[in-house]
Amino acid sequence: MAHAPLRNAEEGGAPLSARARQQRRLIELALGAAWLVGLAAALQILSSLLASSPLAAALAGAVVADLVAVRAGVQWLDPLDRQAPGHRARLARRVAVGAALGALAVALPLGASLAIGWATVEAGAPSASFAFALVRAIALAVRDELLLSGIPLATAARAGLSSRWAVAFSALAHGAAIGLAPGATAASFALAAALGALAAALFRHGRGAFAAVAAHASFTALAGAGLRGSLLDVTWLDGALAAGARAFGPPAWCAAAVLALLAALVLRAGEPRPDRPAP
């Protein structure tokens, strides 16, 4: 998500004045806000129309988010990175790292919950239903990350703002999306915000959506269907670790802390520079 200083094309690429830069920055921020609000409204209408089929609603939302986000300047992969040697292997590593971080954010709180006595666990009964749950989790992750991470990061880049501000905004936006849901708690808000921070940090670090989507989808699938019998059958005795507004109590706070720590580590790693393609 690298960006160049705002320049005036009419002056042959000369830097804009301070006042012109400020005006351009405000315009870019307003356009970004318009894309964000407009896409969110469209997705809400789509979800209402397809409320009877959660999987169809998720898939349709992912398609619409992709089509609109591309026009808003969001990129799945940095063009310069795509031209560099070994980009496919690098992309696969980013997806694997994202999925592993999402799984780790479920495994660590679950282990702590079992050790402390917040939960008990039995073997699950894997079935084809987990595959549908995984597909839905991926679609929801695509929708949410393009909307809540991709557009803020792209807007910040065009406006010449630090991408760290966009990461903070993205975290709050993820939390607000859950905080407004019926039955939401402070713990579920914190968990969603921390998951958003991790996803946005991965989006920034990988200069594209793949790692962010992988982390979000991994966490959602494992904390959801994965702990409700598809992989493990967890009985929660104090609180619950889950995806969305169903999370509450100590396990949810523990997961939020793990996600926040992982996000901080990714942010500390910085924004890697893509390899330059060979001339």
N, C-alpha and C positions, 0 to 999 in steps of 0.2 A: 504494500500500500504506500509505496514511496511517492513523493510528489515534488514538483519543482516550484520555485517561487513564482507568484503570480506576475505575469508580464503583459505588456501592452503590445498587441500585434501591430497596431497602427504606427508604433514608434520603432518598428524593426526589431522587436524583442527587448527593448529597453525596460528596465524595472519600472513598475508603476509607482506613483507617488504614495506617500503614507495615507493620504485621504482616499485615493482611488483604491488602494489595497483594502482599506477598511470597508469601503462600499462594496467591493467585490466579495469580501468575506461575508458580509451580511446577506448579500444576494445568494451566495452559495448555501449558507446556513438556512435561509428561508426556503430555498428549493429542496434541500435535503429534508427539512421538516414536512414540506408538502408531499414529497414522495413517501415518507414514513407514515404520515397520517392517512393519506389516500390509500396506500396499500393495506394498512391495518383495517381500514373501513371495508375495503373490498373483500378481504379475507374473512371478516366477521360476517358479512352478508352471505358469502359462500358457505361458511360453516352452518349458518342458520338454514340455508336451503337444503343442505345435505346432512342435516342433523340425524336422520334415521340411519345413516351409514357412516360411522366414524372413520373407517378405512378409506372410503371414497372421498370424504371431506378432507382427510389428510393429504391424499394423493393430489386432489384437485388444488388444494392450497399450495402444495409444493410447486406445481406447474405454474400457477399464477404468480407466485412469489418470484420464481426464476425469470419469467418473462418480464415482469415489471422491474425487478432489481437490476437486470442487465441494462435497461434503459436509464436507470438511476446511476449507472457507473460502477456497479458492483461486478467484480470479476471472480470467477471460480479459481483462476490461477493467473499469476502475474505473467504477462506476455513475454517479458525478458527471461523469466524462469523457464517458460515453455520451450524457448529456443536453446537453452543451455544443455550440454551433454548430460545424459543420465537422468533426464527429468522424470521419466516414468518410475524408475526405482526410487527417486527422491519423493515422488508423490505417494507411492505405496508406503514408504516409511512414515510419512506424515499421517496417513490414514491409520496405520498401525499404532503409532504413538497416541493419537487422539483417542482411539478405541481403548487402548490400554489405560490411559488416564481416567476415562469415564468408568471403566471397570474397577480401577483402584479406588475411586471415590465411593463405590458401593461396598467393595470387599473390606476396606479398613473399618468403616463404621459398623458393618455387620459383625466383624470379628470382635470389635469392642463391645457391641451389644450382647453378644453371646457370653463373653468373658465376665461382664458386669452383672448379667442377669436380666437385661432388658428384653431378651428374646430367647426362644428355643427354635430349633431347626430340625427338620426331617428331610429325607430325600424326596425330590419332586418326581413328577411323572412326565417326562418330556413328550411332547406331541407336536403335531403340525400347527397347532394354534400359536406356538411361540414364533414360528416363521412369519405368521401374519402380524403378530405383535411387533416383531423386528422391522418388518416393512413399514408399518405405521409409524414406529419410532423414527425411522430414517426420514420418512416424509415430513413428520412434524419438525425434525431437526433442520431439514432443508428450509422449510417455511420460516421457522423462527430465527435461524441464523442469518439468512439473507435479509430478513426484515430488521431484526434487532441488533445485529452486529455488522452486517455488510453495508447497509445504507449509512449508519453513523460513521463508520471508518472511511467510506468513500467520500462522504461529505466533508469530514475533517481534512482529508488529503487535499481536496479541491480548494478548501478555504484556507489552507496553510496553517492549520492548527495541529498541535501535538496529538498523535493517535492515542495517547494515554487518556485524554479527555473523552475520546470516543469509547474507550474500553469502560470507563466509569459510567458513562451514560448508558451503554449497553447493559451493564450489570443492573442498574436501576430499572431499565425498561423490562428486562426479564423478570425482575422481582415484582414490578407493578402489574405485569400481565397475570401473575398468579395471585397477587394481593387483592385484586378486584374480583377474583372468583369466589363463588359461594363456599363457605366453610374454610377459607384460608386462615392460617394462623401466622403469628410472627415467625415461627420456625420455618414454615413453608415459604414465606417471603424471603427469608435469609438464605434458604437453600437454593431457591430459584435465582436469586441475585448472584450467589456465589457460582452457580453453574454458568450463568451468563458471563460472569467475569472470566472464567476459565475458557469458555468458548471464544469470547472476543479476543482474549490474549493469544489463543492459538490462531485465530483468524489473522491477527496482526503479525504474529511471529512467522507464520507460513505464507503470508502474502496471498491468502486465498481461503476458500471456504472448506476445503476437504477435511482438514484436521478438526476444525470446529464442529462440523456436522458429525464426524465420527465420534467425538467425545460426547456430544449431546445425545446422539442416538444410543450409544453404548450405555450411558447412565440411565436413560429413560427405559430402555428395554430390560435391563437387569434389575433396576429398582422397582420396576412395575411387574410385568408378567414373570420375570426371572425369579423373583422372591415369592410369588404367589402360586407356586406349584409347578411351573414349567421347568425350572431347574432345581430350585429348592422350595420347600414349603415352610415358611417362617411364620411363627406365631409370636406376635409382639405383646409383651407384658407391660411395657411402660413406653408409651409413644409409638411411633412407627416411622420407618424409612420407606418412602414411596416417591413416585414421580408426581409432581403437581401439588394440588392443594391437600391431598390426603396425608402428606408428611406432617408430623407434629412430634413434640416432646424431645427428650434427650437424643434419640437416634438421628432425628432430623438436624438438630443443632450440631451434632458430631459430624454429620455428612457435610453440612455447610462449612464447618471449620476446615475439613480436609480439602474441599473444593477451593476455598479461599487461599489456602496454603499452596495448592498446586497452581492456581492462577498467579500468585505472587512469584513463584519460581519461574513460570513461563515468561512473565513480564521482565523479570531480572535477566533472563537469557537474552533479551533484546530482540531486535528486528534484523534477521540475517540479510546479508547482501547477496543477491542472486549472482550466480556465475555468469560471466559475459560469454556469449556465444563466440565460437571461433570465427575469425574473419574469413 
